[in-house]
Amino acid sequence: MIECSRKTVVTNFMHTNLYIGRTYVQLMGLNEKDSELLVQLSKNGKASQRELARETGVALGTVNAHIKQLEKNNVIKGYFADIDPEKVGFNLTAIINLRIKKGTLIDVQSSIAEHSRVFGVYDVTGEWDSLILARFKNREEMDNFIKTTLSQEYIERTSTSLVLNTVKEEPRVLL
């Protein structure tokens, strides 16, 4: 066990358990340096490697090597700006439940996932087979999506809900 004033890290063969204050995070297959870098990047994705080195107390070259390895292993999948959808004209967010004919789930989900307005496609348990999250600029755009994309042969039933107010939406994984 490694302890310091900001955090406690417990490492064993398969897991790194990171305690930040009272928050417990289990990061599988990552070492202490990886875990610390991910915590810092989740707080500030624009942090330079120099800033990350200073915040974590790790050498700049080590930070660079670890970030390259995290990117190579797709732990860090990319970097993007957190854009407010409404401020760029996407005023409608739809949550769409789908019942899909048995044996066609993956094909149907793959075709829906290609649509530019779709930002989430999920397998779910319960009454529905899949859940789709999509954003639209207006009702006509959503109507077109429903009448074209969601009218595929193997979609048996849909239920669409419109988001009235977004209370919380966090695209980052907070460690």
N, C-alpha and C positions, 0 to 999 in steps of 0.2 A: 504494500500500500504506500502510495506517495501522497504526502499532504503538504499543502501550502495555504496561505491566507485566503486566496480567492476560490480555491476549489480543492476537492479531494478526488484522486483518480485511483481506482482499484483495477488492476490488470491481471488477467489470467490467460490461459492458452487461447480461448476462443472469443473472449469478450473484453471490451474496455467499458467499465462502468464509471461514468463521470458525474460527480456531484458538484453543482454550481450553486452555492448557497444551500438552499433546501431542495433544489431541483435535482432529480436523479435522471440521468440519461444513460441508456445502455447502447453502446455502439459496437455492433458485431464486426469482428475481423479488423478492427482499426486499432492502431497503437495510440499512445497518449498524445503524440505530436499531431497526428491526423485529427484526433478528437478536438484538440484545442484549436486547430486551424478552422475546422468546420464550425465550431461555436462562434469564432470571431467573424467568419464569412457570413454566417446566418444573421449576425447583427449588422454587418456592413459589407455588402457584396462588392462595393467599389473600393474597399481597402486595398492599398498597394501592398506588394510583398514586403516592402520595407516596414510599413505600418504593422503588418501581421507579425513580422519578426520582433518588433518592439513589444507588441501586446502579449505575445506568447513567450518571449524570452528565448527564442530559438534563432539560430544563425540564418542569415538571409539565404545562403545556398541550400540549407536544409529545408527552409520554407518552400523554395522553388522546386526542389526535388519532390517533396511531399505533395505539393499541389499538382505537379505533372502526373504523379502516380495516381492521385485521386481522380483526375480527369481521365486518364487512360483506363481506369477501372470503372468509369461511369458512376462513381460516387458523386462527383460534381459533373452534372450533365451539361451545364452551360451557364451563361451569364445573360441576364436580360433586365430591361427596365421595367419597373412596376408602374404600368400606365393605368390611370383611372379611366375605365371604359366609357363612362358617361361623358367625360370631358372630350372624348374623341368621337362622340356621336352614337355610341351603343347604349341605347336607353332601355332596351328590353332584355332581360335575362330569363331564359326558359329552363325549367327542369322537366324533362320528358322521360316518362317511364315507358318501357317497351315490353311487350310479350312477343317472343320470337319463336317461330316454328322450330321444333326439336331438330338438332343436327345442323342448323344453319347459323347459329349464334355468332361464331367467329367471323364468318363471311359478311354478315349483316353489320356487325360492329365495325369491321375494317372499312367497309364502304362509307359508313356514317362518319367515322373518324377522319376521313379525307376532306370533309366539308370545312371550308375556311371559318365558318361561324361557330363550329363545335370546339369547345375547349376542354371537354371531359367526356369520356366514355367508360362506363364501369359495369362489370358483372356484379350483380347484387343477389342477395337471398330474399326470400319472401314471395309475394304475389307476382312480382315482375322479374324479367330476366336481365334487363339492362336499364341503366340510368344514363341519360344524356344531359350534359350541360351545354347551353349554347347562348350566344349573345347576338342580338339583332339591332339594326338601326331604327327599324320601324315595324309596324304590324304587317305591311305588305311583304317585307323581306321574310318575316317569320311565317306568314301564310304560304309563301312560295316554298320555303323549306319543308313545311309540314306536308304540303300537297305533292312535292316531288320526292325529296329524300326519304320521307317517312311513309311513302306509299309503296315501298318495295314489296314484292310478292310474298316474302317470308315474314313480314311483320304482321302479326295477327291482331294486335290491339295496342293503342297508345293512350296515354293520359298526360296532358300537358298542364303545368302550373306556371304562372308568371310570378316572378319575384316582385313584391311590392316595395320592400325596403331591405337593404343589405345591412345587417347588424354587424357581422364580422365576416371577412373574407381574407384569408391569409395564404398567399401562394407559397410562402417560404416554409421550409421545415425548420422549426425553431428547436434548437437543441438545448 
